[in-house]
Amino acid sequence: MASQSFSDLIAQAEAEGTSFDTHPEGEFNGVILNVRSDQTQNGKHRVGVQWRTDAGTLWDNIIFSPENPKAVSMFLLNLKNYGVEKDFLAGIDTDETGFATIADAISKTKEGQPATVTVKHRRNRQNPENPWVDIKKVTFI
């Protein structure tokens, strides 16, 4: 792989609308750019939804923690933001294929569709100057 200047890469990213600042809080117009399923560093299944809003780009990482009933409830509520309901999930296993099926369903039904997105900040204890950015509400138009 050929070496590149970080300065050139940063300029290219900024020209494509990437910001290196924390996404602001508030309500924004946006569209889903990409949906994927993978695993966290701890081996937990995750559905990642990449958004482009009026204020920049951000990811909504929906992490499945089956050992914690409250976390499972939040996982299901977050999926509901994207139109994934209990009836759809009832026929899916909680394995790699199941999470790929969820990501594919969101991608096919919501990717590129205009929406209003509510973004909130949450305290990052390890790095207080860099808060966690959460998507709290999604309303597809």
N, C-alpha and C positions, 0 to 999 in steps of 0.2 A: 504494500500500500504506500502510495506516495505521501510525503509529508506536506502538510498544509499549515498556513498561519492561522492561529486562533482569531486574529483580527479579521481575516477574510471570512472565516466561518461565522463569527458574530455578526458581521455586516450582512451576510447572506440570510441568517436567521431573522435579523431585524427587518430586512426587506420583505420577508415572508410573513411578517406580523408577529413574530415571537418577541415577548417582552421578558426581561430579566428581573422584573419587579414582581412582588407578590400581587396576585390578582386582588383587586379591591372587593370590599363587601358591597352588597346591594342587589338590586334586581337588574338583570341584563337580558338582552335578546341574544340568542345563540343557536347553534346547530351542532349536532354530533358529527365529528369527523371520522371517528374510528371506535370500534368496540373489540375488545379482546378478552380472552380468558387465560389465566396463567396461575402461578403460585407465588406467594410471598417468600421472603427469605426463611421464614419459619415453617414453610410447607403448607400454609393455608391456601385454600382455593380463593381466587379473586376474579371478579369481573371488572374490567377497567373500561371506562367510557371517557373518551377524549372529546372535549368541547372547544369550540371557538366562539367566544362571546364578543360583545362590543368592546370589552376591556382587555381581551387577550385570550390565551389558550390555557386550559386547565384540565386535569384528570379527576374523575370521580371514581375512586377505587372502592368497590363494594366487596368487603372481605367476609368470608364465611368462617365462623368460629363455632363449630357444633358443640363444643364443651360448655358453652355459655348460653343459656336460654335467652337472656336479654339481647345478646349479640345476634342470635338467630332471628329474633323478632325484628331487630334493626335491619338486618340483611333483607328480610322479606319486605319490610316497609320501603327500603331503598329500591328494591326491584320493582315494586308497585309504581314508583315514580316513572318507570320506563315501560309500563303496561304489562309487566310480567305478573300474572295472577296465580293464586293458589291452584286453580284447576290445571293450568299449564304445568306447574311444577310437580303436581301429583304423579305424573307419568315419567319423571326424570330421576335418575340416581344421583347421589352426591359424589360422583367421581369425575375424572377429567373430561370424559365425554359429555356428562350432564352439564358441566359448566360451559363447555364449548357450545352446547345446544342453546343455553340461555343467552350467551353472547351473540350467537348467530340470529336468534329471534329478535333481540334488540336492534341489531344491525339492519336486518331486513325490514323492520317495521318503523324504525325511528331515525336512522341515519339520514342526515340531510334535511330532516323535517324541522321547520322553525319552531322555536320554543322560547318561553320566558324562564330564566334560571335565577333562583335566589341563592346567593353566595354569602357565607358567614365565615368569620375567622374564629379559630379556637387556639388557646394558649399551647405553645410548644415548650414543654418544660426543659428539654435538652438545649433548645436554641430559642430563647424568648424573643429575639429580634426577628425571627422568621416563623410567623404563626402557621398553624395548619389551616388549610383552606378547604372548607366543606361545602358541598352542594346540598342545600336543605330542602329545596322544592323545585320541581320541574313541571311546567305546564306547557304541553304541546299545543300549538296553534293550528 
